[in-house]
Amino acid sequence: MTKRRNDHGSEEPRRLDRRSVLRAAAATGAFGGLASAAWPMGSLGARAFTPLAPGLKTERVVLVVMAGGVRSRETFGSPNQIPNLVQMAREGTLFTRLRTANLGHFGASMSIFTGISEARGIRDNTRAPDPTLFEYIRKDLGLASNEVWVTTAGGAQQVNYSYGLHPEYGARFGATILDGDGIFNEEFKGLVQRYGVPRPLDDERADQVRELRRTLRGDRGGRDEGRVAEARARVESYILSELGRGVTEMRGAGAGDAKALRLARNLLSVFKPKLIGVVLQDADIAHGSFNGYSEVVRRADAGIGELLETIRGDETLRDSTAVMVLPEFGRDKDLNARRGLDHGDGSDDLRFVHGAVWGPDFKRGKVVKDDHRTIDMTPTIAHLFGAKAKFSKGSVMKAALG
């Protein structure tokens, strides 16, 4: 029970219902995160999953797109700044010349996810006409939406990466979006604390969580109800646990990226889904602050390191999970008048980036110096799953495959 004020200004009890909780979540900015987490399961009747392409070992992929613009000079050109990415490259394959498909935010990242150079500008906020990687994987493998996720650093544009508008694909094959700020903002922390406190549950607290679960779920029957309820319970348990570990207090340069990476790490460890896309964005601070941008790069590397450690430490994940990391594009060759870095000079620093791939099917200690493209990621990941990115203009990165 909560309370509301009556016409006389005094408080009176108000019973929780599903609508009021969702309204509260939407009002606090939590709706995008919680709604996606609460209802992704079983939206499609998934066929039995065929785990591997013939001869390949990869069962799961995490694709990290360092959106916001990151030069190679501040990544593999400054190895002390990115120790985790350096170690990842040593254990996998490093591409030193990935040509970017677009030099504007949004379009550049979208191009990575579609495998097509998308004509989208910085301020566009529309879905691509082309299928995304997530749609290819879900449709070809018959996966339910809880197997394919996108975690983001925030921003209204980034929800568009989950699916495109191609008539053969679309929303029914889209990824489930979780926004780090939607899950971890202070207002949502308060909302959850009212109905389920993030600490070990005694009987009373367990009753509160069951009430939260009932309120969020509603009364939906069906043969999959047990499986769906269990999956939702795991989402809630994970959210409560995360809120209890100080994630809401993440602050400073790169905090949005850190939250998105932490969210992906926990999704992987809790659900072990087949595909997670992670979209960062905080590097765009570079326009006005080179030092802030450098700190964002270092913090992202630390988050990627935590992700890799989770995989290495999990018996189910360590021999079956691939991680792929690349920027959407680079930055200008020279500093601007504000001693920051823009992205408009057309230099190689802007047009070419380094990218690393790591996992059971990638060569170890390989450095590829030939030109490849950022749009090659989508067909390469599809290949690992035995799917086909049939509208992609990219190519499978065979130089990295063992």
C-alpha positions in Angstrom: 0.0 0.0 0.0 1.1 3.6 -0.7 -0.6 6.8 0.2 -2.1 9.6 -1.8 -3.5 13.0 -0.8 -7.2 13.5 -0.9 -9.0 16.8 -1.8 -8.4 18.1 1.7 -4.6 17.6 1.5 -4.4 14.7 3.9 -3.0 11.3 3.0 -5.0 8.2 2.5 -4.0 4.7 1.5 -3.8 3.8 -2.2 -3.5 0.2 -3.4 -0.8 -0.5 -5.9 -1.8 -1.8 -9.3 0.1 -2.6 -12.5 -0.9 0.7 -14.1 0.2 2.9 -11.3 3.6 1.3 -11.0 4.2 1.6 -14.8 3.0 5.2 -14.6 5.5 5.9 -11.8 8.3 4.2 -13.7 7.6 6.2 -16.8 7.4 9.4 -14.8 10.8 8.8 -13.2 12.5 7.9 -16.5 12.7 4.2 -15.5 10.1 3.0 -18.0 12.5 2.3 -20.8 14.7 0.1 -18.7 12.2 -1.7 -16.5 9.5 -2.2 -19.1 12.0 -3.9 -21.4 13.3 -6.1 -18.6 9.8 -7.0 -17.4 8.2 -8.2 -20.6 10.8 -9.5 -23.1 10.3 -13.2 -22.5 8.6 -15.5 -24.9 7.2 -12.8 -27.2 7.9 -15.2 -30.1 7.5 -18.9 -30.0 11.2 -19.7 -30.3 12.4 -22.8 -32.2 15.0 -25.0 -30.7 18.3 -23.1 -30.9 21.0 -24.4 -33.1 24.0 -23.2 -31.1 26.9 -23.2 -33.6 27.8 -22.7 -37.2 29.5 -25.9 -38.5 33.0 -26.1 -37.1 32.7 -23.1 -34.9 32.6 -22.8 -31.1 31.0 -19.4 -30.5 27.7 -19.5 -28.8 27.5 -15.9 -27.5 28.7 -12.6 -28.7 29.1 -9.2 -27.0 29.6 -6.3 -29.5 30.8 -3.1 -27.9 30.5 0.1 -30.1 32.5 3.0 -28.7 30.2 5.6 -30.0 31.1 9.3 -29.5 34.3 9.1 -31.6 37.5 7.6 -30.3 40.9 7.9 -32.1 43.4 5.1 -32.3 46.0 7.5 -30.8 44.1 7.3 -27.5 43.5 3.5 -27.6 46.1 1.3 -29.1 48.4 4.2 -29.8 48.5 4.8 -26.0 48.6 1.2 -24.6 49.1 2.3 -21.0 45.7 3.9 -21.2 43.8 0.7 -22.3 45.5 -2.3 -20.6 42.4 -4.5 -20.8 41.9 -3.9 -24.6 45.6 -4.5 -25.1 45.3 -7.8 -23.3 42.2 -8.7 -25.2 44.0 -8.0 -28.5 47.0 -10.2 -27.5 44.6 -13.0 -26.8 42.6 -12.3 -30.0 42.9 -10.4 -33.3 43.6 -6.7 -33.7 42.5 -4.8 -36.8 44.6 -1.6 -37.3 42.7 -0.1 -40.3 38.9 -0.3 -40.0 37.4 2.2 -42.4 34.4 3.9 -40.9 31.1 4.0 -42.8 29.9 7.4 -41.7 31.4 10.4 -39.9 28.4 11.5 -37.9 27.1 10.1 -34.6 24.1 7.9 -34.9 24.6 7.0 -38.5 28.1 5.6 -37.9 26.9 3.3 -35.1 23.8 2.3 -37.0 26.0 1.4 -40.0 27.9 -1.1 -37.7 24.6 -2.7 -36.7 23.2 -3.0 -40.2 26.3 -3.7 -42.1 25.4 -0.9 -44.5 26.7 2.7 -44.7 23.6 4.5 -43.4 22.9 8.0 -44.6 21.9 9.3 -41.1 23.0 12.6 -39.6 23.9 13.6 -36.0 20.4 14.9 -35.3 18.4 12.2 -37.1 16.1 10.1 -34.9 14.6 7.5 -37.2 15.1 3.8 -37.7 17.1 2.4 -40.5 15.2 1.0 -43.6 17.6 -2.0 -43.3 17.6 -5.0 -40.9 19.9 -4.9 -38.0 22.3 -7.6 -36.7 19.8 -8.4 -33.9 17.0 -9.1 -36.4 19.1 -11.3 -38.5 20.1 -13.4 -35.5 16.7 -13.6 -34.0 14.9 -14.5 -37.2 17.4 -17.0 -38.6 17.9 -18.8 -35.2 14.4 -18.5 -34.0 15.4 -16.8 -30.8 13.1 -15.1 -28.2 13.7 -11.5 -27.3 15.3 -12.4 -24.0 18.3 -13.9 -26.0 19.2 -10.6 -27.8 19.8 -7.3 -26.0 21.1 -3.8 -26.5 22.4 -1.8 -23.5 23.0 1.9 -24.1 24.6 4.9 -22.4 21.3 6.7 -22.9 19.8 9.0 -25.5 16.6 8.8 -27.5 18.4 7.9 -30.7 19.9 4.8 -29.4 16.6 2.9 -29.1 16.6 2.9 -32.9 19.5 0.4 -33.0 17.3 -2.5 -31.8 15.5 -3.0 -35.2 15.0 -1.4 -38.6 12.0 -1.0 -40.8 12.6 -3.7 -43.5 9.3 -5.5 -44.2 10.9 -9.0 -43.8 12.2 -8.2 -40.3 11.1 -5.3 -38.0 10.0 -5.0 -34.4 9.0 -8.6 -33.9 12.6 -9.6 -34.4 14.1 -6.6 -32.5 16.5 -6.7 -29.5 15.4 -5.8 -26.0 16.7 -2.3 -25.1 18.0 -1.5 -21.6 19.2 2.1 -20.9 21.7 2.3 -18.2 20.3 5.5 -16.8 16.8 4.1 -17.0 17.7 1.2 -14.8 20.1 3.0 -12.4 18.8 6.5 -12.0 18.2 7.8 -8.4 14.4 8.1 -9.0 14.1 4.5 -10.0 16.2 3.4 -7.1 13.6 5.1 -4.8 10.8 3.4 -6.7 12.3 -0.1 -6.3 13.2 0.5 -2.7 9.6 1.1 -1.8 8.6 -2.3 -3.1 11.7 -4.4 -2.7 14.7 -3.4 -0.7 18.1 -4.3 -2.3 19.5 -6.5 0.4 19.2 -10.2 1.5 15.5 -10.8 1.8 13.8 -12.0 5.0 10.2 -13.3 4.8 8.7 -9.8 4.9 11.0 -8.5 2.2 10.4 -11.6 0.1 6.7 -10.9 0.3 7.3 -7.4 -0.9 9.2 -8.6 -3.9 6.5 -11.1 -4.7 4.0 -8.3 -4.7 6.2 -6.3 -7.0 6.5 -9.2 -9.3 2.7 -9.7 -9.3 2.1 -6.0 -10.0 4.6 -5.9 -12.8 3.5 -9.1 -14.4 -0.2 -8.8 -14.2 -2.3 -12.0 -14.6 -1.2 -13.6 -17.8 -1.6 -17.3 -18.2 -0.3 -19.7 -20.8 2.0 -22.7 -21.0 5.1 -20.5 -20.8 4.0 -18.7 -17.7 6.3 -20.6 -15.4 9.4 -20.0 -17.6 8.5 -16.3 -18.1 7.8 -15.7 -14.4 11.2 -17.3 -13.5 13.0 -15.1 -16.0 11.3 -12.0 -14.8 12.2 -12.9 -11.2 15.8 -13.2 -12.2 15.6 -9.7 -13.8 14.2 -8.2 -10.6 16.7 -10.0 -8.5 19.6 -8.7 -10.6 18.2 -5.2 -10.5 17.9 -5.2 -6.8 21.3 -6.7 -6.4 22.9 -4.0 -8.6 21.1 -1.2 -6.8 22.7 -2.5 -3.6 26.2 -2.3 -5.0 26.4 1.4 -5.6 25.8 1.5 -9.3 23.4 4.5 -8.9 26.2 6.5 -7.4 28.4 6.3 -10.6 29.4 9.8 -11.4 31.8 11.8 -13.5 33.2 11.5 -17.0 32.2 8.2 -18.6 29.6 7.3 -16.0 26.9 6.6 -18.7 29.3 4.3 -20.5 30.3 2.6 -17.3 26.6 1.9 -16.5 26.0 0.4 -19.9 29.0 -1.9 -19.6 28.0 -3.0 -16.1 24.5 -3.6 -17.3 25.8 -5.8 -20.2 28.2 -7.7 -17.8 25.3 -8.5 -15.5 22.9 -9.5 -18.2 25.6 -11.9 -19.5 26.3 -13.4 -16.1 22.6 -13.8 -15.2 20.9 -14.7 -18.5 23.8 -15.8 -20.7 22.0 -14.6 -23.8 23.2 -15.2 -27.3 23.9 -11.6 -28.3 24.4 -8.3 -26.5 25.1 -5.0 -28.2 26.6 -2.3 -26.0 26.5 1.3 -27.3 28.7 3.9 -25.5 28.6 7.6 -26.2 30.5 9.6 -23.5 33.6 10.1 -25.7 31.8 12.9 -27.4 33.0 15.1 -24.5 36.1 15.4 -26.6 34.7 18.4 -28.5 35.4 20.5 -25.4 37.8 18.6 -23.2 40.6 16.3 -24.3 41.4 15.4 -20.7 37.7 14.4 -20.1 37.7 12.4 -23.3 40.9 10.5 -22.2 39.3 9.7 -18.9 36.2 8.3 -20.7 38.5 6.0 -22.7 40.2 4.8 -19.6 37.0 4.2 -17.8 35.5 2.3 -20.8 38.6 0.1 -20.8 38.1 -0.7 -17.2 34.4 -1.7 -17.8 35.5 -3.9 -20.7 38.0 -5.5 -18.4 35.3 -6.3 -15.9 33.3 -7.8 -18.7 36.2 -10.0 -19.8 36.9 -11.1 -16.3 33.3 -12.2 -15.9 33.6 -14.3 -19.0 36.9 -15.8 -18.0 35.6 -16.7 -14.6 32.4 -18.4 -15.7 32.7 -22.1 -16.8 29.8 -21.7 -19.2 31.0 -18.5 -20.8 34.7 -18.8 -21.0 35.0 -21.2 -24.0 31.9 -20.1 -25.9 31.8 -16.3 -25.8 33.2 -13.8 -28.2 33.8 -10.1 -27.5 34.3 -7.5 -30.3 35.2 -3.8 -29.6 35.5 -0.9 -32.0 34.8 2.8 -32.2 32.1 4.2 -34.6 34.8 6.5 -36.0 37.9 8.4 -34.9 38.6 12.1 -34.2 40.4 14.9 -36.0 44.2 14.9 -36.4 44.6 18.2 -34.5 43.1 19.9 -31.4 40.5 22.6 -31.9 40.6 26.1 -30.4 39.0 24.7 -27.2 41.9 22.2 -26.9 39.4 19.4 -27.7 38.9 17.2 -30.7 36.1 17.5 -33.3 35.4 15.0 -36.1 35.3 16.7 -39.5 38.8 17.0 -41.1 38.6 13.9 -43.2 42.0 12.7 -41.9 43.0 9.1 -41.4 42.8 9.7 -37.7 39.0 10.2 -38.3 38.3 7.7 -41.0 40.3 4.7 -39.7 40.0 3.1 -36.2 41.5 0.0 -34.5 39.2 -2.8 -33.5 39.8 -6.0 -31.5 38.0 -9.3 -31.6 38.4 -12.1 -29.0 36.9 -15.5 -28.6 37.1 -19.2 -29.3 37.0 -18.9 -33.1 39.4 -15.9 -33.5 43.1 -16.2 -34.0 45.3 -15.4 -31.0 48.0 -12.7 -31.2 47.1 -11.9 -34.8 47.5 -8.3 -36.1 45.6 -7.5 -39.4 47.0 -4.5 -41.1 45.0 -4.7 -44.3 42.0 -2.4 -44.7 38.7 -3.7 -43.5 35.4 -1.9 -42.7 33.4 -1.3 -39.6 30.4 -2.6 -41.5 32.1 -6.0 -41.6 31.1 -6.7 -38.0 27.5 -7.6 -38.7 28.2 -10.3 -41.4 31.1 -11.6 -39.2 28.9 -12.0 -36.2 26.1 -13.5 -38.3 28.7 -16.0 -39.7 29.7 -17.1 -36.1 26.0 -18.0 -35.4 25.4 -19.7 -38.8 23.0 -16.9 -39.8 23.2 -14.7 -42.9 23.1 -10.9 -43.0 21.6 -11.0 -46.4 21.2 -7.3 -47.0 24.6 -6.3 -45.5 27.2 -4.7 -47.7 30.0 -5.8 -45.4 32.2 -9.0 -45.6 33.0 -11.7 -43.1 36.4 -10.9 -41.5 38.0 -14.1 -42.5 41.5 -12.9 -41.6 40.6 -13.1 -37.9 39.0 -16.6 -38.0 41.1 -19.5 -36.8 
